[in-house]
Structure formats: C-alpha cells, structure tokens
Amino acid sequence: MVPILEPQTVRTVTEAVPLLLKFPMNRFWVDYDQEADVLYISFRHLQQATDTEMTEEGILLRSRGKELVGITVLEASTRAQQLQLPVKGSGPAKRTKKKRVRRKAPEEPAWVNNQDSS
C-alpha cells in the first residue's frame, strides 16, 4: 500500500484534479481492481443497475432506467497507456522543476510595537 503522504501520490492526485472537475456528476466513487485491471466508476452509492451497454471501445455503461449510474472500464491500464497517461507502477515519474516562492513575513500589529510608557 502506498503511504498517503508520499510525494508521488500527492502529485498524481493533483494532476487528476482538472479531469475530475470535468465529470458530469458532483459525487462519484472510483475503485480499481489491479489484478483484474478493471476501473469502476459509480455515480450512485448503490448502483443497482438494471441495464448494461458495451461501447465499441469495450467500456460498460451501467444504467438504471434512463439514468447512468456507473461506468466500468475493462483493461484500464492499457487504455491509460494508449492515452499516454501515467499508470501506477508503469515506470519512473516525470520530474517537474519546483518553483521557489518567497513570502513576506507578516507585519506585527501596531499595538505590539506601541508600548505605553505611562
């Protein structure tokens, strides 16, 4: 298991944020079965799908009535490699140059330097 504060973990999550914000739903759950290489994305806590449709790309669209409740991506790591996306354990992480930021020290409130001599 990867420690949650490992720099690569934080970097990977940060890189995913723009894509996650584009999701059509505000809430979703993601599970990846590495052994089966299947990515499960659920748009309802309990999918209870009544129908499944497979796209030409081999992606399963899970629905309940007319509502899309989940997506199952088969051979997920292969698809990520086709899109040239980094996959956990697929090689060294790309190094990025860190930008150094200098911040001003906060000014002390006026009352700190104003000592009343009375």
C-alpha positions as CSV (number, residue, x, y, z in Angstrom):
1,M,0.0,0.0,0.0
2,V,1.3,3.5,-0.9
3,P,1.7,5.9,2.1
4,I,-0.8,8.7,1.7
5,L,1.7,11.5,2.0
6,E,4.2,10.1,-0.5
7,P,5.1,13.0,-2.9
8,Q,4.2,10.9,-6.0
9,T,0.8,10.1,-4.5
10,V,0.1,13.8,-3.9
11,R,1.4,14.7,-7.4
12,T,-0.8,12.0,-9.1
13,V,-3.9,13.2,-7.3
14,T,-3.1,16.9,-8.1
15,E,-2.7,16.0,-11.8
16,A,-6.0,14.3,-11.8
17,V,-8.0,17.2,-10.3
18,P,-8.7,19.0,-13.7
19,L,-10.1,15.8,-15.1
20,L,-12.2,15.0,-12.0
21,L,-13.7,18.5,-12.1
22,K,-15.0,17.8,-15.6
23,F,-17.1,14.9,-14.5
24,P,-20.8,15.5,-15.2
25,M,-21.7,14.4,-11.6
26,N,-20.6,16.1,-8.4
27,R,-20.3,12.9,-6.5
28,F,-18.8,9.6,-7.6
29,W,-16.8,6.7,-6.3
30,V,-13.8,5.1,-8.0
31,D,-12.4,1.6,-7.4
32,Y,-9.6,0.0,-9.3
33,D,-9.1,-3.8,-9.3
34,Q,-5.4,-4.1,-10.2
35,E,-5.5,-7.9,-10.5
36,A,-8.4,-7.8,-13.0
37,D,-7.3,-4.4,-14.4
38,V,-10.8,-3.0,-14.2
39,L,-11.7,0.5,-13.2
40,Y,-15.2,1.0,-11.6
41,I,-16.7,4.5,-11.5
42,S,-20.0,4.8,-9.7
43,F,-22.3,7.8,-9.8
44,R,-24.7,6.4,-7.2
45,H,-23.6,4.9,-3.8
46,L,-25.6,1.8,-4.6
47,Q,-25.7,1.5,-8.4
48,Q,-28.5,-1.1,-8.6
49,A,-28.1,-1.0,-12.4
50,T,-30.8,-2.6,-14.4
51,D,-29.1,-2.4,-17.8
52,T,-25.5,-2.6,-19.1
53,E,-24.4,-1.4,-22.6
54,M,-20.9,-2.0,-24.0
55,T,-19.4,0.7,-26.2
56,E,-17.2,0.0,-29.2
57,E,-14.2,0.7,-27.0
58,G,-15.2,-2.0,-24.5
59,I,-16.4,0.3,-21.8
60,L,-19.5,-0.8,-19.9
61,L,-22.2,1.8,-19.3
62,R,-24.3,0.8,-16.3
63,S,-27.8,2.4,-16.1
64,R,-31.0,2.2,-14.0
65,G,-33.8,3.3,-16.2
66,K,-32.6,6.3,-18.2
67,E,-30.0,7.3,-15.5
68,L,-26.3,6.5,-15.9
69,V,-25.3,5.0,-12.6
70,G,-21.8,3.8,-13.4
71,I,-19.1,3.1,-15.9
72,T,-16.8,0.0,-15.9
73,V,-13.5,0.4,-17.8
74,L,-12.0,-3.0,-18.8
75,E,-8.3,-3.2,-19.4
76,A,-7.9,0.2,-17.7
77,S,-4.1,0.3,-17.6
78,T,-3.9,-0.5,-21.3
79,R,-6.3,2.3,-22.1
80,A,-4.3,4.8,-20.0
81,Q,-1.2,3.8,-21.8
82,Q,-2.9,4.4,-25.2
83,L,-3.8,7.9,-24.0
84,Q,-0.2,8.3,-22.7
85,L,-1.4,8.7,-19.1
86,P,0.8,7.6,-16.2
87,V,-0.3,4.4,-14.6
88,K,0.7,3.3,-11.1
89,G,3.8,1.1,-11.4
90,S,4.4,1.8,-15.1
91,G,7.7,3.5,-14.8
92,P,9.5,6.5,-13.2
93,A,7.5,9.6,-12.5
94,K,8.1,12.6,-14.6
95,R,10.1,15.2,-12.6
96,T,8.9,18.7,-12.6
97,K,11.0,21.7,-11.7
98,K,10.0,23.2,-8.4
99,K,9.4,26.9,-8.2
100,R,10.6,28.6,-5.1
101,V,8.2,31.0,-3.6
102,R,9.3,33.7,-1.2
103,R,6.7,35.1,1.2
104,K,6.9,38.3,3.2
105,A,6.9,37.9,6.9
106,P,3.6,39.0,8.3
107,E,3.7,42.5,9.8
108,E,3.2,42.8,13.5
109,P,0.0,44.6,14.6
110,A,0.6,48.2,15.7
111,W,-0.3,47.5,19.3
112,V,2.7,45.2,19.6
113,N,5.3,48.0,19.0
114,N,3.3,50.6,20.8
115,Q,4.3,50.2,24.4
116,D,2.5,52.7,26.6
117,S,5.1,54.3,28.9
118,S,2.6,55.7,31.3
